[in-house]
Amino acid sequence: MNMKDFIVSPNSKIQLDDYPTTVSDKPKDETLTTELIPNSVERLKELHWRLYAESKKGIIVVLQALDAGGKDEAISYIFSNLNAQGLKTNAFQKPSDTEKKHDYLWRMHDLLPERGQVGILNRSHYEEVIAPRVHDLLGDEVLPEEMDQEEVWQMRYRQINDYERYLQENGFEVIKFFFNVSKDKQRDRLLERLKDPKKNWEFSFSDVEERQHWEEYQEIFAEMLSHTSTEVSPWYVLPADDEWYSRFVISSVMIDVLERIDPQYPTFTDEEQERIDEAIQTLENE
C-alpha cells in the first residue's frame, strides 16, 4: 500500500471523482481483519504508549465525512484500542449560544488534546466551511466589512491553514481523513440503520434530508480539500465504501506519523538510577 495514493497534493485542484470510493487491488477482508489490522493496531498501541509516556507532542486526528461515511466505526475498531488516558474523543456539535459569541475557531481549544494524547475530532472545525455554505448559515456572524460572502470561504481556508501550522509548530500534528463514500453505499448503510432495530439509534431523519444536497456537498468537499491540504497537514481521502481497508489505511498513516515523531520512554539520570537500584535491593531483601 502506497499512502501517497490517498494524499491530496498541496496546491492542487481536485474533484472527488479523482479518488475511488472502492479499490480492487486491496487485501481480502479476512486478511485485513485477522492479520493486517490487528498487527497494525498492536504497533499503534506501542507507539501511543511511548507518546503518552514522553508527553512532549500530541496528535489531532480529524475525521470528516457525510453521515454513514464510517467515522464512528473507525473510532470503535482502531482508536478505542489505545490507552484511554492518552486519548481524547470529541464530536463536533452545533455551536452553543456562548460559542456563537466568539470567533468560529474559539471552541476548538477545549476539544484539543494535551501533550502525550491523541485527540479524535469526529467532525471538526471544517464544519465551518461546509454546513454554512450548504444551508446559508452565516447569519449574524461578524465578517470583514464589504467582504463578499464567497470571499469568506477563501478567508477561512487561509485561517484554518494558519491555525493548523500554528498547532504543528507548537508540537501538535494534525492528521486529516476524509471518508469518500459513494451515494449508493451511503443509501445502503442508512437503510441498514432503519431496518436493523439494533442500529435504529444511529439514524437521524436529517441524514435523508442532507442527501438532497449530495452534489452540492461533493463540490464543497472538493474545494475544501483542494484549499486546505498542505505540506504541514495534508488530507487523506479514504475509499470509504471499503470499510475495513479504510481502517487499515488510517492505522497505517497513524503509525507512519508516530514513527516520524519517534517518541521514547523516559530514562533515568545516573543519580535516579542509583536510587532505583537501591529501591530494587530494598524490595528484594524484604
C-alpha positions in Angstrom: 0.0 0.0 0.0 1.3 3.4 -1.0 -0.1 6.0 1.3 0.7 8.7 -1.2 -2.1 7.4 -3.3 -4.6 8.8 -0.7 -3.0 12.2 -0.2 -4.4 15.3 -1.7 -1.4 17.1 -3.2 -1.0 20.6 -1.8 -2.0 23.4 -4.2 -3.9 21.1 -6.4 -7.4 21.4 -7.6 -9.3 18.1 -7.3 -12.7 16.6 -7.9 -13.8 13.8 -5.6 -14.2 11.6 -8.7 -10.4 11.7 -8.8 -10.4 9.4 -5.7 -12.1 6.0 -5.8 -14.7 5.1 -3.2 -13.6 1.4 -3.5 -10.4 -0.2 -4.8 -10.0 -3.6 -6.5 -6.4 -4.4 -5.5 -6.9 -4.3 -1.8 -6.3 -7.3 0.6 -9.3 -9.5 1.3 -11.4 -8.5 4.3 -10.4 -11.7 6.1 -6.8 -10.8 5.7 -7.5 -7.3 6.9 -9.5 -8.4 10.0 -7.3 -11.3 11.1 -3.8 -10.2 10.2 -3.2 -6.7 8.9 -5.4 -4.6 11.2 -4.6 -6.5 14.4 -0.9 -6.2 13.7 -1.1 -2.5 12.9 -3.2 -1.8 16.0 -0.6 -3.5 18.2 2.1 -1.4 16.6 -0.1 1.7 17.1 -0.7 0.9 20.7 3.1 0.6 21.4 3.8 4.0 19.7 0.9 5.6 21.5 2.2 4.4 24.9 5.5 6.0 24.1 3.8 9.2 23.0 1.9 9.3 26.3 4.9 8.4 28.4 7.2 11.1 26.8 4.4 13.7 26.8 6.2 16.1 24.5 4.0 16.1 21.5 0.3 15.4 20.7 -1.7 14.4 17.7 -5.0 15.8 16.4 -7.0 13.4 14.2 -9.7 15.0 12.1 -12.4 12.6 10.8 -14.7 14.3 8.2 -17.5 12.7 6.2 -21.1 12.7 5.3 -23.4 10.6 7.6 -22.7 6.9 7.3 -19.3 7.5 6.0 -17.6 5.3 8.6 -16.2 7.8 11.1 -17.8 6.2 14.2 -16.7 2.7 13.2 -13.1 3.8 12.7 -13.1 5.2 16.2 -14.6 1.9 17.5 -12.2 -0.5 15.7 -9.0 1.5 15.7 -8.8 4.2 18.3 -10.7 2.5 21.0 -7.8 0.1 21.3 -5.5 2.8 22.5 -4.7 3.8 26.1 -7.7 5.6 27.4 -5.7 8.1 29.4 -3.9 9.2 26.3 -7.0 9.5 24.2 -9.5 12.4 23.9 -12.5 11.9 21.7 -14.9 14.7 20.8 -17.9 15.0 18.5 -18.2 18.4 16.9 -21.7 19.7 17.5 -23.7 22.8 16.5 -22.3 25.9 18.3 -23.9 26.9 21.6 -25.1 30.4 22.3 -21.8 31.1 24.1 -19.7 29.8 21.3 -21.6 31.9 18.8 -20.4 35.0 20.7 -16.8 34.1 19.8 -14.8 33.6 16.7 -15.6 30.3 14.9 -12.3 28.6 15.9 -12.6 29.6 19.6 -14.4 26.5 20.6 -11.6 24.3 19.3 -9.4 24.9 22.3 -11.4 22.8 24.7 -11.5 20.0 22.2 -7.8 19.7 21.7 -5.6 17.0 23.3 -2.8 17.6 25.8 0.8 16.7 25.0 1.1 12.9 25.1 -2.5 12.5 23.9 -4.2 11.6 20.6 -7.3 13.8 20.1 -10.0 12.5 17.8 -12.4 15.0 16.3 -15.5 13.3 15.0 -16.2 16.2 12.6 -14.3 19.3 13.3 -13.6 23.0 12.6 -14.1 22.1 8.9 -17.8 22.1 9.5 -17.5 25.9 9.5 -16.7 25.8 5.8 -19.2 23.1 4.9 -22.7 23.4 6.5 -22.9 27.2 6.5 -22.4 27.1 2.7 -25.0 24.4 2.0 -27.6 26.0 4.3 -26.6 29.6 4.1 -26.0 29.8 7.9 -23.5 32.7 8.1 -26.4 34.7 9.5 -25.3 37.4 12.0 -21.7 36.4 12.2 -19.3 39.4 12.3 -17.4 39.5 9.0 -15.0 42.0 7.5 -16.8 45.0 6.1 -17.6 44.9 2.3 -16.5 41.3 2.0 -18.5 39.3 -0.5 -19.9 36.1 1.0 -17.9 33.9 -1.4 -14.7 35.6 -0.2 -15.5 34.4 3.3 -14.7 30.8 2.5 -11.3 31.7 0.9 -10.5 33.7 4.1 -11.5 30.8 6.3 -9.4 28.3 4.3 -6.4 30.5 4.9 -7.2 30.9 8.5 -7.6 27.2 9.0 -4.3 26.5 7.3 -2.6 29.1 9.5 -4.2 27.6 12.6 -3.0 24.1 11.7 0.5 25.4 11.1 0.4 27.1 14.5 -0.6 23.8 16.1 2.1 21.9 14.3 4.8 24.4 15.2 3.7 24.1 18.9 4.1 20.3 18.9 0.7 19.0 17.8 0.5 17.2 14.5 -2.8 17.4 12.6 -3.8 14.3 10.6 -6.9 14.6 8.4 -9.0 11.8 7.0 -11.9 12.4 4.6 -14.2 9.4 4.1 -15.1 9.3 0.4 -18.3 7.3 0.4 -20.5 6.7 -2.7 -24.1 7.8 -2.8 -25.2 4.2 -3.3 -23.2 2.9 -0.4 -24.5 5.6 1.9 -28.0 4.7 0.9 -27.4 1.0 1.8 -25.9 2.0 5.2 -28.8 4.3 6.0 -31.3 1.6 5.1 -29.5 -0.9 7.3 -29.8 1.6 10.2 -33.5 1.9 9.6 -34.2 -1.8 9.2 -32.0 -3.2 12.0 -33.5 -2.4 15.4 -30.0 -2.6 17.0 -28.9 0.3 14.7 -32.0 2.5 14.8 -30.3 4.7 17.3 -27.7 5.6 14.7 -30.3 7.0 12.3 -31.4 10.6 12.1 -34.1 11.9 9.8 -31.7 14.7 8.8 -29.4 12.1 7.2 -32.0 11.6 4.5 -32.7 15.3 4.2 -29.0 16.0 3.7 -28.8 13.5 0.8 -30.9 16.0 -1.2 -27.8 18.2 -1.2 -25.4 15.5 -2.3 -24.0 17.2 -5.4 -23.5 20.4 -3.5 -21.7 18.7 -0.8 -19.4 16.9 -3.3 -18.4 20.3 -4.8 -17.8 21.9 -1.4 -15.8 18.9 -0.2 -13.6 19.0 -3.3 -12.9 22.7 -2.9 -12.2 22.3 0.8 -9.7 19.5 0.2 -8.1 21.4 -2.6 -7.5 24.6 -0.4 -6.6 23.0 2.9 -4.4 20.1 2.1 -1.0 21.4 2.9 2.6 20.2 3.4 2.1 20.7 7.1 -1.2 18.9 7.3 -2.4 17.0 4.2 -5.7 15.4 3.7 -6.0 11.6 3.2 -9.0 10.6 1.1 -10.2 7.2 2.1 -12.1 4.7 -0.2 -14.9 4.6 2.4 -17.0 2.1 0.6 -14.3 -0.4 1.7 -14.7 -0.1 5.5 -12.0 -2.5 6.6 -9.5 -1.2 4.1 -10.2 2.4 5.1 -9.5 1.4 8.7 -6.2 -0.2 7.7 -5.2 3.0 5.8 -6.0 5.1 8.9 -3.9 2.9 11.2 -1.0 2.8 8.7 -1.0 6.6 8.4 -1.1 7.0 12.2 1.9 4.6 12.5 3.8 6.5 9.9 3.3 9.8 11.7 4.1 8.4 15.1 7.3 6.7 13.8 8.4 10.1 12.4 7.8 11.7 15.8 9.6 8.7 17.3 8.6 9.2 20.9 10.7 7.5 23.5 10.1 6.2 27.0 11.7 8.5 29.6 15.1 7.3 31.0 16.6 7.8 34.4 19.6 10.0 35.2 22.6 8.4 36.8 21.5 9.8 40.2 18.0 8.5 39.7 19.3 5.1 38.5 21.3 4.8 41.8 18.1 5.4 43.8 16.3 2.9 41.6 19.0 0.2 42.2 18.7 0.9 46.0 14.9 0.6 45.8 15.2 -2.7 43.9 17.7 -4.1 46.5 15.4 -2.9 49.4 12.4 -4.7 47.9 14.2 -7.8 47.0 15.6 -8.1 50.5 12.2 -7.9 52.2 
